[in-house]
Amino acid sequence: MSEFDVFSISVDDFKKSEYASILSSPRSYSHFDMESYFVQLLSSYKLKNDVSSWRLCYLLRALFNFKFSRSGDIIGFEPKIILYPERGYRPSDYKESFSTILTCIKENSDNPYIISRVCDVLWINNRKDIDSANKAIESYSLMVNDACDTLIEKQESGDIHIFDVVDCLDRGIAISRMLIGRKKQLQGGIVDSTLRLYHVLIDSGIFTGVLRVSEILYKNNLLCPLQLAENAEKIADEHCGASYFDAVKKLFYFASELYVKNDMEEQGRRCRIKASEITLAQFEQSSSSILKAHWLRVALGEFRAIGGMNEEIKKIREELNSIRDQINDEMHFFAIPMDLSDVIAQKEHVYNQLDFSRVIKTLIARFKIVSASEIMERARSDAKKHFFLNMSETVVYDDRGRVVASRSLLDPAGDISLNDACANYLRTSNIEHQVYVCGEFEVVRQSVLARYSLNENTFDPISQQSAFVPPGYAEIFSLGFYKLWQGDYVSACYLLLPQLENSIRWILELRRKETTKIDVSLFEEATSLSQMLANYRSEMEGVFDSDHVLTMDLLFNMKGGAAIRHTMAHGRYTVNHCYQPTSVFACVFIFYLTCLPLFSVWEDKVEPYLAD
């Protein structure tokens, strides 16, 4: 009974197992809770030496290992962990012999919390198995109705994670839609459950999940759009200032869109103004000049999009001009406050004792970047220790054998420039990155995945409030951070690494620095990272501090190193590049830069909304 052996389970194993007891519970909407339950049962049956029951529990534990994925148009499944070339389980792993056992479970259990997953997997692997599809839909519907009963009884979400319930609802709707096609109208129990959950949330004044359920109803034409708009505006009004600000804004924008589509321009305009006023409230609550300028610029764009808001725009511009004068005095905005001895003193083993919010804050506090003085000291030391470094210049080759840089000799008795010291540092920087990624980040990441269920929206409270993230990019950062913590480094690299350059432009523009240039044809174009490092380095150091800017240069720009910006811009970033420690370190560096502006207000602005 070792999970390291090749796993197998037979029909005879199923019949000999305590399947009636195993399949009767648990009843949770979260795949994470279900998996954890069967993990506990594994230990129990191992002690009893009940091999058949152990095998059934192991199969069910693996079945609930993969999770819902909402990144596409239709909610589906994806592995909980992706670490190329390895990954977690996914539905296609349960074809052939496992289908027989899953069918046994389907025929011998009436627990919808298990049947929904079992029948869903059976249908995914055999689209002709309409009976399993219908049974999955029915089970998802029963689960939603159970949640409604609990919500009606308690008049609050309580221990129920509404988003887990909505995931189940969304999946049931998705299967129904795929069965009947796009043009036919949805009917049946899953529709009744959707409408019931919506009205329970509205009548109980429960804000969480209203937007997603409303979008499902609208997308499938299950409720009058005007009723959806009016209810969305009503519950958004009720939760202004009480619930997470961006979620309230999205509800206002949803209502506005439906109003406009129904030729109710004034009502739509009213909702957009309310959403923009929430942005201004964020400005009022910000203590930092850069954060204030960030929110003012966001509000400026929102009021311009509304149209006819000249007076408000004028006031915002005047306020923005006065704030910008204070920004130049606010040095090193992207630096950790000095009073963090209690956080920084935490050791690696303490991570397991922290909740998710504190894990992230501790990780950020412990994230170490190299300083110019350390690089210089290392160069002097290496020049004395390694005589070959001062014998002649060396050349650097890329992975295709082409010369891309040269390294000057290091004179142990003379002056060593910072550029030469950096070139020397880049020889072995990947070792430092590997030590950090494998020795700390991977340990923390895997611990988090074992304890918490993450999704595409987990990091919204960070990406939507950070001054490092320009308007319109929060969803990209959130998805990138999710993929980073999931271990899908290919997706993380391609989502996060290209964002550094644009975010730097955004920050520089807050300081009134023009980041566009005029080319020979008199067209304006964005300034590249290398040009910003050459022309605005002092301004960048004024915001990020010199060590952070140096790290940007070493990781993204400097020849002879990873030169991530250049390699990615030319389409030469392969899968192997993405899984190199330097690439993962660069992704964590962007996560670090995104978190830093919120560090001093973490407990008020991030921690309450960073749900696990």
N, C-alpha and C positions, 0 to 999 in steps of 0.2 A: 504494500500500500504506500507507494512513494510516487509523488507527482512528477518525479524525474524519470520514471519508467514510461515506456510507450503506453499511452492510455487506451483501454478498450473496455467496452461494456456490452453484455449480451442480453437478450430477452430473458434468459434464465436468471441473470443477475437481477434484472428488474423484478421478476416474480419473487425471488428470494428476499429482496430488500423490504424494509419497513416503509414501502412507498406510500401507504395510506397516511401514515403520520407525517412523513417528509413533505408530501404534497399538500397537506391541509393548511400549512402555514409556511412562510409569513405572509403578511399583507401590507406591502409598502409600494408606493409609487416610484420610489427611487431605485434605479438599478444598483446603485452603490450599497444601499441598505440590504437589498436582496442578496447580493453577492456576499456581503459581510456575514449575513445569517448562515448561509451554506458553508462558509469558511469555518464558522464555529461548530457546525454539525460535523464537519470532517474530523475535527479533533476528537469529538465524542465517539464517533463510530470507529475511529482508529484505536481508541482505548478499549473498546468492546471487541475489537478484532472482527467486526462485521464488514467483510470485504464488499459484499453486494450493496449494502446501504452506503458505504463509503464511496463506491463508484457512482452511484446515482447522485449523491450530493456533489461529487466532483464535477459531474456533467452539468448539473444545474448551476453550480458556482461559475463554471466557464461560460455558460449560456448567458448569465447576467453580467459578465465581465465587459462586454462591449456596450456602448452607450448610444443614445440618440444624438444625431448630428443635425443641426439646424442651419448649416452653412449654405445649403442649396435651396432650390425652389420647393422641393418636397422633403419633408423630414425623413431621415433614414437612420442608418446605423454606421458607426465607425469604431475602430479599436480604441480602447481607453488609453493605451500607450503605443506610441510609434517610435521606434529607435532602429533605423535602417541598419542592417537588413532584417532585424527582428521587429515584431509587432505583437500587439495583443490579439485576442480572438475577434472574429467577425462571422456573420451568418454563413458565408460560403464554406466555412470550416466544418459544417455539420451536414454535409451531403452523404450519400451512400449509406454506410452501415449505421450511422447515427440517426438517420431519418426513421429507421424502424423503432428505435428506442423513444424518439420524440413522439412518434405516433402512439406508442404505449402510454406515455405520459398524458397525451391528449385524450385518450379514451378512458383513462382511469383517474381523472381529477376534474373537479368542478371549481377549482380555485382560479378565478379570473386573473389574479396577479401573476400566476405561473402560466396559465393557458395562453394568455395574450402573447407572451414572449415565445413560447413553444410553437404556437400556430403561425405566428408572424414569420419565424425562421423557416418553418416547413413551406410556407407559401413563397418566400423569397427564393428558395432553392428549387421550387417547382411551381411555376406560375399557372399550371393547369389544376393545381390543388385548390379549387374554389371553396371547398368545404372548410379548409384550414383558414383561408382568408376571411370567410364570413364569421368563423368562430373567433378569430383574432379581433375583428371589429366588434363583435358582441361583447367580448371580454373587456376591451378598452372602454366600451360604453358602460358596462357594469361598474368598472373602477371609478369612472367619472361620477356616476350616480352615488356611489359610496361616499365620495368626497363631498358631494352636495348635501347628503344627509348629515354629515359631520359639521359642515359649515352652517347649515340651518340650525342645528342644535346649539352650537357654540357661538354663532354670530361673529366669528372671527376665524382667521386661518389657523391659529394655534400651532399644533405640531405638524400640520400639513404644509408641505412646500408646494405652493400653488403652481409654480412653473413645472414641477414634475407631473402634476395632474394635467396641465395644459399640453405637455409633451405627449402624454398618452392619448389625449383627445386629438391632438394634431395628427398623430400617427394613424389613429382609427379613421379619421377623415381622409387622410392621404391614401390609405388602402381602398376605401370606398370609391374615391375619385378615380383611382387607377382601374378599378373593376368595371365601372360604368362609362368611363370616358369623360372628356371635358365638356361636352355639349349637353349632357343629360343632367337633370336636377337631382341632387342628393336627397335620399329619403331614408327612413328607418330609425332604429334606436339611437344610432350615433348622432343623428341630427337632433333628436329630442334631448339627448344628454348635453349637446353643445348649447342649445338654447337654455336648458335648465341651469347649467353652470353660469352662463352669462347673467341671467336674471338673479341668481343667488348672489353673485358678486356685486351687482348693481344695488340690489335691495339691502344687502348687508353693509354696503359702503366699503367693501374690501377693494382697495386700489390695485393690489398686486395681481397681474395676469389679465386685467381688463383689456389692455391694448391688444395683446396677442389673441384673445378670444374674439374681440371685435374684428380684428383683421381676418380671422378665419371665417367669421360669419359674412363679412363683406365680400371676401374673395370667392366664396361659394354661393353668394346670393341667397342667404338663409334668413336675412332680416332686413327690414326697410333701412336704407342708408341714412335717411334723415333721423330715424330713431337712434341709430348708432352714433350719429354726430351729436345729437342733443345729449345723450347719456354720457358720451365721452367728455364733452365740455363741462357737464354738470359735475362729474366725479373729479375731473381735473381741478375745477374751481374749489371743490371741497378739500382737496389735498395739497393745494398750493402752500408751500412753506412747511408742510408736515411730512411729505414723502420726498423721495430722491428727485432733485430738481429736473434732471434730464428726462426722466420717465414721465413727469408731468408735462414737460414741453412736447414730447413726442405725442402725447395724448391730445394736446391742443392742435398740433399740426395735423394729426389724423382727422380730427373734427373739422378743421379748416378745409382739408382736401375734399371731404364729403360734401360740405356746404357748397363749395365752389362748383363741384360737379353737378349739383342740383340747382344751379343758378341763384344761389344765395350768397352773393359776393360780400355783402356787408357783414353777415355772420362769420364768413370765412376770414375776412379782414380782422374782425374782432378777436378771433382765436389766435391769429398770428401776432397781433399786438400783445395779447396776454403772454404768449410764449416769449416774446422779446423782453417783456417786463421782468420775466423770471431771470433772463440773462443779466439785466441791470441789477437785479437783487443780488446775484453772485458778485457783481462788481462792488456793491455796497458792503458785502460781507468780507471782502478780501482785505488783508492787511498789508500785502506787498504791492509796491508800485507796478512791478512787472505783471503781476496777476491782475491788477486793476486795469492796466492797459490792454491785457489780453482779452478780458471780458468786454471792455468798451469796443474793441475792434470787432469782436464777434457780434455785439449788439448793433454796431454801425452797419455791418453787412446785412443783418436781419431787417433793420428798418428800411434800408435801401431797397430790399427785395419786396417789401410791402408796398412801397410807392406812396407818394403824397405825404410823407412824414418829414418835410423839410425842417420844421421847427425842432423836432426831436433830434434830427441828424445834426443840426447846427449846435445844439446843446452838447451832444455827445462829442463832437469834434472839438469844441472849446474845452470840455473836460479832459479829453484825450491829450490835447496840447499841454495843458497844465500838469497832467500826470507825467508826460514824457520828460518834462524838465527834471522830475524827481528820480527818473530811472537811472540817469547817469551817476547819481549818488549811491545807488543800490548795487554795490559791487558783489561779485561772486554769488549770484542768485542760485546757481546750481551747486551749492556747497552744503555739506551736512552741518547743521548747527553744532556748536561746540559742547553743548551740555548733554551729550549722549553717552556718557560713560557707562550708564546702566545698561544700555543696549549693546554697545560695542564690546563690553566685557563678557557678553554671552559666549559660551563655547559651543562647538558643533553639536555635542550631545544634548544641548538644551533645546534645540529645534523641536524635538519630539514632544516637549512639554508646552509648546506655544500654540496658540490658535493661529488660524490662517493669516489673519492680519498682522500679527506679531512676527510670524515667520518671514513675511515679505519685508517688514520694516527692519528686522534683524539682518536679513540677507543684504539689504541695501546699505545698512550701516557698516557691515563687514566687508563690502565690496571694495577692493583695494586697487588703485591704479598707480602706475609707476610715476615717479616725479623726475624732473630734469636733473636734480641734484643726484638722485640715485643712479640715473643713467650715466652721468659724468663720472661718478665714483667707480662704477663698474668698469667703464672704459679704461680708467687709469689703472685699476687693479689688473684687468686682463692684459693690458700692454706690458705690465711688469711680469706677469705669470707666463704668458704665452709669447715666446720670442718670435714665432712666425707671423704674428699680427703686425710687427714692425719691420718685417723684411721687405715686403712688397705689397702693392695694391692687389686686391682680389676682385673678381667679377662675380655677379649673381645671375644665375640662369632661372628661367621659369620652367614650368612643368613640360614644356615642349622643347627645351634645350636652347632657347634663345636668350641672348644676353640682355638683361633688363636694367641692370644697375652695376655700379662698381663701388668698392669700399676702399677708402684711403688707408694707408698704413697709420698705425698708432704709435706715436713717439712717446715712450715712457718718461723721457726727460724734458719734453717740450710741451707746448700748449695743445690741447685737444679740443676741437670745436664741437659744439652741440650736435651738428649734423653728422660728424664722424662718430661721435658717441652713440647717436641713434642708430646709425648703420651697424655698429657693433652690437647694440642691444637686439636688433632685429634678427641676428644670427640665431639666438636662442630663446626669443620671446615666446615661440610656440610651446616650449617646455613649461614656462610659467603658466601659460593659458591652460595647458593640459592638467597641471597640478590643481588649478582652481576649478576647472570644469569637472574633472573626475573626482577630485578630493572634497569639493564642497557643493557646487551647484547640483551635480547629479544626485548626491546623497539627499539634499533637501528636496529636489524635484520628485524623486521616487517616494520619499516619505510623504510628501503632500498628496501625491496621487493615491497612495495607500490609505490615506485618512479622509480625503475630501473628494467630492465629485465636482469637477470643473466643467465649464461649458464656454461657448463663444461670448457670453456676456459677463463672465466672472470679473473681468478686469475693466469693465465700463467705468466704475467709479474713479479709476485712475486715469484712463485715457480721455475721458470726457471732461475732466477738471484740470488736467495738467497744462500749464502754459507752454510746455514743449510741443504740444500737439496742436497744429493749426486747425481751424474749422474745416469740417468735411473729411477729416482723416481719423477721427476717433475710432470708427468701426474697424479701420485697417489695423490700427495699433492693437485694439482689443483682440482681434482674431490672431494677429501675430504673436501676442503674448500668450494666448491660449495654446497655440501650436508649439511655442517654445516650451511651455511647462508640460505639454503632452509628450514632448520628445520628438515631434515631427519637425526636424530641423531644416528640411528642404523648404517646407511651407514658411517656417519662421524666417529663414534667411531672405526669401524672396518677398515677404511682406514687410519686414522690419528694416533691413539694411538699406534699401533705397530711400527710406524716410529721413535719414539723418540730415542730408543736404537741404531738403526743403524745410525741415524744422529749424535749422540754423538760420535760414533766410527769414523765417517768421520771427525769430527772436531778434535778429538784427534790425528788422523793419520796425519792431517795437521801440528801438533806440534811434529811429529816424535815419537809418543807414540804407541807402538805395542799393539794392542787390541785383539790379538789371544792368546790362551794358548795351551799347549801340554797336552793331557790327558794321562791316564795310559797306553794306547795302542800306545802312541807316535803319535797320530793323532792331527792335529791342529783343534781347534774349536773356534768360536767367544766367546768373553767374555760377560757375561750377564751384565745387568744394575747394579745389586747388587754388582757384582765384580768390575765394574768400579767405583762405588761410594766408595767401600772399598779401592781400590788400586790406583785410579787416582783422588781422590777427589780434591787435591790441584791443579792439572793440569786443571781439569774441572772448578774450581773456578777462575783460572787465565783467562779463556776465558769467561765463563758465569757470573761470580761473585757469591759470596757465597749464596746470597738470591735465585737466580735462581736455583742453584744446590740443595739447601734445599727444594725448591718447587718441584723439580723433585723427590726427596726422599720422601717427604710427600705424593705426589699424586700417584706415580708409584711403590714405593718399600717398604716403612715402614709398618711393621705389625701393625695391630690395626687401620689402615686407609683403604682407598679404595684399596691399593695394586694392582693398575690397571694392571701392567705388569704381576704379578703372576696370577691374576684371568683370564686375557685374554689368557695367554700362556697355561693355563690348560683347555681352552674351556668352562669356566663357566661364561662368560659374556653374560647375558641374555638381552632381550629387556628392562626389568625394569632397569638393570644397565645402559644401554645406555641413558636413559632419566632422570637419576638422575642428579641433579645440579653439583655434583662433576665431572661426566663424561663430561658434556658440558663444564665446566670450564677447564678441562684438554685439550679438543679440542681447545678451545680459547687460551690456554697457548701455544700450539704448533703453532697455527696461529701467535701468538705474537712473539715467538722465530724465526719463519720464516721471519717475517717482519723486525725485529730489525736490521739485518745486512745491510738492504737497507734504514734505517731510515734517515741517514745523506745525502743520494743521492736521496731521494724519488722524488723530483721535476724533476730531470733529467732522472732517470732510470725507474721510475715506473709510475708516474702520466701521462705522455704523452700517455702511452699504456694501461692504466687501463680504457678501454672504458666502458661506461655505456650502 
